[in-house]
Amino acid sequence: MSAATNRRGFLLAGGALAATGLGTPAQAAMGPNDKFDLLVRNANVLDPSQKLSGKRDIGIRYGVIEAMESGIAPERANRVLDAAGKLVTPGLIDLHAHTYPYGSSIGIPADELVAHQCTTTVVSAGDAGANNIAAFRRFIVPGTRTRQYAFVHIAVGGLVGFPVPELFNIDYARPAMAARAVAENADLVLGVKVRMSENVIARHGIEPLKRAISACEQSGVPAKVMCHIGGVATGDLMSQILDTLRAGDILTHCFSGALNDANQGTNIVQNGKLLPAALAAKQRGVVFDIGHGGGSFDFTIAEAAIAQGCPPDTISSDIHVFSGNTPGMPYLPWVMSKFIALGFTLEQVVGMATMVPARVIGRVPKLGTLQIGAPADLSLFDVVDGPVSFVDTRNNKRDGKTYLRPAGTVMAGVAYGRPYQAPFSNR
């Protein structure tokens, strides 16, 4: 076996264990007098990973799900959280967020988002590049309760210069530096982010994406590209982007209606027609991610793409300090609710924010599920029935009949808010 193969296997094994906290020995079975640390009672559980729907009590011990039963006596637990009337799902995973405060010009502290999003895992989508990923790792991730992963930006400084475009000067895109950052942080970093809209890369064509793919390949570990679109320079370039993406790479803002600098619609739906290259990419295994944001989701594009055979794979927010103040309100449960209005079932939208992103980031079977032994990450919602109006990022409106309202979050067995754990610990 070659040294490179050995290194790749070591990084993969170590990264998977460290990032998910699964490297500890198996815990001892509960004795008859042992108590759960937390009992979530009367939960209306919906877990697409297990095709599970129904009323359950969830017993949590040592940060993992210990039991799920039709009834667990409250005296068997040190703390009880009554979830009567609440929808309880696996902890939401936001595949596209911006959670590098202080080191990126658009980042929000991940824990500040929990009350609005019920997210237990977030992915920082290119906030940091090779030059500042170390600060994200050292100073942001350790102090955050929310589990975090990241894509390293192909531009060495990430989004630190926003709103100044990071790739007008293509020399900022350094594949070797990005590759090293991916390899050295394989437990945390999932791959490389590149933004391909004209207002970011000017007329550099396909080159930034090629450099991002090259960085992934040079890293020596399985790494994927997250490719941002929206206002691509030409229609032909959009097809070229789609043809270049590999199976497992992520096309984020997949239903963007943003125009390019010439006010042309150049994304995956052009003149009402889904590009053949988009359907081919979908069939090849490219992941189509929403990444709603403040300017990157258009109902008319979504409706056309879905009707022509290209539904989304994952629902994400693209939440940041600017998008969070826009009328489209791209908080993850609200974005999920928009897809209920578009005809998707509750189970489908929950799956696209739990089970599927867990698979995309390579953290199955332990994340995105409520199976016994999984980290006790739970999201609680009120399912509100009644007329509701949604707006996208281009002022198109759609009416719905239900929406998800955040009602609580449990991360690694510890509730945000009451009941408090003493001594307080988060993982």
C-alpha positions in Angstrom: 0.0 0.0 0.0 1.4 3.4 -1.0 2.1 6.2 1.5 -0.5 8.4 -0.2 -3.1 5.7 0.2 -2.2 5.2 3.8 -2.4 8.9 4.5 -5.8 9.2 2.7 -7.2 6.4 4.8 -5.9 7.8 8.0 -7.3 11.2 7.3 -10.7 9.8 6.4 -11.0 7.6 9.5 -9.7 10.3 11.9 -11.7 13.0 10.3 -15.0 11.1 10.5 -14.5 10.2 14.1 -13.3 13.7 15.2 -16.0 15.6 13.4 -18.9 13.6 14.6 -17.6 12.8 18.1 -17.9 9.1 17.5 -14.4 8.1 18.4 -15.2 7.4 22.1 -15.7 3.8 23.3 -19.3 2.5 23.4 -21.2 3.5 26.5 -22.4 0.9 29.1 -26.0 -0.3 28.9 -28.4 1.4 31.3 -29.0 -0.4 34.5 -32.5 -0.6 36.1 -31.7 2.4 38.4 -30.0 4.6 35.8 -31.8 7.6 34.6 -31.9 9.4 31.3 -30.2 12.8 31.3 -33.2 14.2 29.3 -36.5 12.8 28.3 -38.4 14.4 25.5 -42.0 13.3 26.0 -45.2 13.3 23.8 -43.2 14.1 20.6 -44.8 13.9 17.2 -41.7 12.4 15.6 -41.0 12.6 11.9 -37.7 10.9 10.9 -37.4 10.3 7.1 -34.2 8.4 7.6 -36.2 5.6 9.4 -39.5 6.2 7.6 -40.8 6.9 11.1 -43.8 9.0 11.9 -45.8 8.9 15.1 -45.9 9.8 18.8 -42.9 8.8 20.7 -40.9 9.5 23.9 -37.2 10.0 23.4 -34.7 9.0 26.2 -31.3 10.7 26.0 -28.2 9.7 27.9 -24.6 10.9 27.6 -25.4 13.0 24.6 -26.9 10.2 22.4 -30.4 8.8 21.8 -30.7 5.9 24.2 -34.3 4.9 23.7 -37.4 5.8 21.6 -40.6 4.2 22.9 -44.3 4.8 22.8 -44.1 5.7 26.5 -41.3 6.3 29.0 -42.1 7.2 32.6 -41.0 10.7 33.6 -39.4 9.4 36.8 -36.8 7.6 34.7 -35.2 10.9 33.7 -33.4 13.7 35.5 -35.0 16.3 33.2 -38.1 16.3 31.2 -39.0 18.3 28.1 -42.7 18.1 27.2 -43.0 18.3 23.4 -46.8 17.8 23.3 -48.2 19.2 20.1 -44.7 19.7 18.6 -43.3 18.2 15.5 -39.9 16.7 16.5 -37.4 15.9 13.7 -33.7 15.1 13.5 -31.6 18.2 14.1 -31.7 20.4 10.9 -28.5 20.5 8.9 -28.0 23.8 6.9 -25.7 22.9 4.0 -25.2 26.5 3.0 -24.8 29.1 5.8 -22.3 31.8 6.7 -21.2 31.4 10.2 -17.7 32.9 10.5 -18.4 36.1 12.5 -15.5 38.5 13.0 -13.4 36.8 10.3 -15.8 37.2 7.4 -17.7 40.3 6.5 -21.0 38.5 6.3 -20.9 35.8 9.0 -23.4 35.3 11.9 -22.6 33.4 15.0 -24.1 29.9 14.5 -25.6 29.8 17.9 -27.5 33.0 17.3 -29.3 31.3 14.5 -30.6 28.4 16.6 -33.7 30.3 17.8 -34.7 31.1 14.2 -33.5 28.0 12.4 -33.5 25.0 14.9 -30.1 24.1 13.2 -27.8 21.7 15.1 -25.3 21.4 12.2 -24.3 24.2 9.8 -21.8 24.3 7.0 -19.8 27.5 6.5 -20.0 28.0 2.8 -16.7 29.5 1.8 -16.4 32.2 4.5 -12.7 31.3 4.9 -10.0 30.6 2.4 -6.6 29.0 2.9 -5.3 32.1 4.6 -7.9 32.3 7.4 -9.4 28.8 7.8 -7.1 28.3 10.8 -8.7 31.2 12.7 -12.1 29.7 12.0 -11.0 26.4 13.3 -9.2 27.7 16.4 -11.4 30.5 17.5 -14.9 30.0 16.2 -15.6 26.3 16.1 -14.5 25.4 19.6 -16.7 28.1 21.2 -19.8 27.1 19.4 -22.5 24.7 20.5 -23.7 24.2 17.0 -21.8 21.5 15.1 -19.9 23.2 12.2 -18.2 22.1 9.0 -16.9 24.2 6.2 -16.0 24.6 2.6 -12.7 26.4 2.0 -13.0 29.1 -0.6 -10.8 28.8 -3.7 -9.9 32.5 -3.1 -7.2 32.6 -0.4 -9.1 35.2 1.7 -12.5 33.7 1.4 -15.2 36.4 1.8 -13.2 38.7 4.0 -13.3 41.4 1.3 -17.1 41.3 0.6 -18.7 43.2 -1.1 -15.5 43.6 -3.2 -15.5 40.6 -5.6 -13.0 38.0 -4.6 -12.1 36.7 -8.0 -11.9 39.7 -10.3 -8.2 39.1 -9.8 -7.9 35.4 -10.7 -4.5 35.2 -8.9 -6.4 35.0 -5.6 -7.6 31.5 -6.7 -4.8 29.2 -5.6 -5.4 25.5 -6.0 -2.4 24.3 -4.1 -3.1 26.4 -1.1 -6.7 25.4 -1.0 -5.7 21.7 -1.4 -3.4 22.0 1.6 -6.2 23.6 3.7 -8.6 20.8 2.8 -6.1 18.0 3.6 -4.9 19.6 6.9 -8.5 20.0 8.1 -10.1 16.9 6.7 -12.2 16.4 9.8 -13.8 19.8 9.4 -13.5 20.8 5.7 -15.7 19.1 3.1 -14.2 20.6 0.0 -13.8 23.9 -1.9 -16.3 26.7 -2.6 -16.3 28.8 -5.7 -18.7 31.6 -6.8 -19.2 31.6 -10.6 -21.6 34.5 -11.1 -20.3 37.3 -13.4 -20.3 39.9 -10.6 -17.7 37.8 -8.8 -15.5 36.3 -11.5 -15.9 38.9 -14.3 -15.0 37.2 -17.6 -12.7 34.5 -16.3 -15.1 31.9 -17.7 -14.8 28.3 -16.5 -11.3 28.8 -15.0 -12.3 29.4 -11.3 -14.3 26.2 -11.3 -11.5 24.3 -12.8 -9.2 25.5 -10.1 -11.6 24.5 -7.4 -11.9 21.0 -8.8 -8.1 20.8 -9.1 -7.8 21.8 -5.4 -10.1 19.0 -4.4 -8.2 16.5 -6.5 -4.8 17.7 -5.2 -5.9 17.4 -1.6 -5.6 13.6 -1.6 -8.9 13.2 0.4 -12.4 12.9 -1.0 -13.5 16.5 -1.4 -16.3 18.1 -3.3 -16.9 21.5 -4.9 -19.7 23.7 -3.8 -20.4 25.9 -6.9 -22.4 29.1 -6.5 -24.4 30.3 -9.6 -26.6 33.3 -10.2 -26.2 35.8 -13.0 -23.6 33.7 -14.9 -21.8 35.7 -17.7 -23.4 33.8 -20.6 -25.9 31.0 -21.2 -23.2 28.9 -22.7 -21.0 29.2 -19.6 -23.9 27.9 -17.5 -24.0 24.7 -19.6 -20.2 24.5 -19.4 -20.4 24.8 -15.6 -23.0 22.0 -15.4 -20.9 19.8 -17.7 -17.8 20.3 -15.6 -19.3 19.5 -12.2 -18.6 15.9 -11.0 -21.0 13.5 -9.3 -21.2 14.6 -5.7 -20.3 18.2 -6.3 -22.9 20.7 -5.2 -24.7 23.3 -7.3 -25.9 25.9 -4.8 -28.5 28.6 -5.6 -29.7 26.0 -8.1 -33.0 27.9 -8.6 -31.5 31.4 -8.8 -33.2 33.9 -11.0 -30.5 36.5 -10.6 -29.6 38.3 -13.9 -26.1 38.8 -15.2 -24.5 42.2 -15.8 -26.4 42.5 -19.1 -29.7 41.8 -17.4 -30.0 38.4 -19.0 -31.3 35.2 -17.4 -28.4 32.8 -17.7 -29.0 30.2 -15.0 -30.3 26.6 -15.3 -33.7 27.7 -16.7 -33.4 29.9 -19.7 -36.5 31.3 -21.5 -38.7 28.9 -19.5 -36.7 25.8 -20.5 -34.5 23.7 -18.3 -31.0 23.3 -19.8 -30.3 19.8 -21.1 -27.0 20.1 -19.2 -28.9 20.6 -16.0 -30.9 17.5 -16.4 -27.7 15.6 -17.3 -25.9 16.9 -14.3 -28.8 15.9 -12.0 -28.8 12.4 -13.5 -25.0 12.2 -13.1 -25.3 12.8 -9.4 -24.6 16.5 -9.0 -26.4 17.8 -5.8 -28.9 20.6 -6.5 -29.0 22.8 -3.4 -31.4 25.7 -2.8 -29.1 28.3 -1.0 -32.0 30.7 -0.8 -30.2 33.8 0.5 -31.1 37.4 -0.2 -30.9 37.1 -4.0 -30.8 33.5 -5.1 -34.2 31.9 -5.1 -36.9 32.5 -7.8 -40.2 30.7 -7.6 -40.6 30.8 -11.4 -37.2 29.1 -11.9 -38.0 26.5 -9.2 -41.4 25.7 -10.7 -40.1 25.3 -14.2 -37.1 23.2 -13.2 -39.2 20.9 -11.0 -41.8 20.4 -13.7 -39.1 19.5 -16.2 -37.5 16.8 -14.0 -35.1 18.7 -11.8 -36.3 18.9 -8.2 -33.9 20.0 -5.4 -31.9 17.5 -3.4 -31.2 19.7 -0.4 -32.8 22.8 1.2 -30.4 25.3 2.7 -30.7 28.9 3.8 -27.6 30.9 2.7 -28.3 32.9 5.8 -25.9 35.8 6.5 -26.0 39.3 7.9 -27.4 40.8 4.7 -29.8 38.0 3.6 -31.3 37.7 7.1 -32.7 41.2 6.7 -34.4 40.6 3.3 -38.2 40.2 2.7 -37.6 36.6 1.6 -36.5 35.7 5.2 -34.2 32.8 4.3 -34.2 31.1 7.7 -34.2 27.4 7.1 -37.7 26.4 8.4 -39.2 29.2 6.4 -37.5 28.1 3.3 -38.7 24.5 3.9 -42.2 25.9 4.3 -41.9 27.5 0.8 -41.4 24.0 -0.7 -44.5 22.7 1.1 -46.3 25.5 -0.7 -44.8 24.2 -3.9 -46.3 20.8 -3.4 -43.7 18.9 -1.5 -44.8 16.8 1.5 -43.7 17.6 5.1 -41.7 14.4 5.1 -39.9 15.4 1.9 -38.9 18.8 3.1 -37.7 17.5 6.4 -35.6 14.9 4.6 -34.0 17.6 2.4 -32.8 19.4 5.5 -31.8 16.4 7.6 -31.1 13.0 6.0 -30.0 14.1 2.6 -27.5 16.8 3.7 -26.1 14.4 6.2 -25.4 12.0 3.3 -24.0 14.9 1.2 -21.5 15.8 3.9 -20.6 12.2 4.5 -21.9 12.0 8.1 -24.4 9.2 7.6 -25.6 7.2 9.6 -25.1 9.3 12.7 -26.3 12.7 11.7 -29.7 13.6 10.2 -31.4 10.7 12.1 -33.0 9.8 15.4 -31.9 6.3 15.4 -30.7 4.7 18.6 -27.0 5.6 19.3 -27.1 8.8 17.1 -26.1 12.1 18.6 -29.2 13.5 20.4 -29.8 16.4 17.9 -33.5 17.3 17.8 -35.4 20.2 16.2 -38.9 21.1 17.5 -41.6 22.9 15.5 -45.1 24.1 15.6 -46.8 23.1 12.4 -49.0 26.2 11.8 -52.1 25.6 9.6 -53.7 28.6 7.9 -53.2 31.0 5.1 -49.6 32.2 4.7 -47.8 34.2 2.0 -44.3 33.7 0.9 -42.0 35.9 -1.3 -38.9 34.9 -3.1 -35.8 37.1 -3.8 -37.3 38.6 -7.0 -40.6 39.7 -5.3 -42.6 36.8 -6.7 -45.3 35.7 -4.2 -46.9 32.4 -3.5 -49.6 31.5 -1.1 -49.4 28.5 1.2 -51.6 26.7 3.8 -49.0 25.8 6.4 -45.6 26.7 7.7 -43.0 25.5 10.3 -42.4 27.7 13.3 -39.3 27.0 15.4 -40.2 25.8 18.9 -37.0 24.4 20.4 -33.7 22.7 19.8 -31.7 20.0 21.5 -28.0 19.7 20.6 -26.1 16.6 21.7 -28.7 16.0 24.4 -28.7 19.5 25.9 -31.7 21.8 25.3 -31.3 25.4 24.2 -33.1 27.0 27.1 -35.1 25.0 29.7 -34.7 22.4 31.1 -31.2 23.5 31.9 -28.5 20.9 32.6 -26.4 21.1 35.7 -23.5 21.3 35.4 -24.1 22.9 32.1 -22.3 21.1 29.2 -22.8 21.2 25.5 -21.0 18.1 24.3 
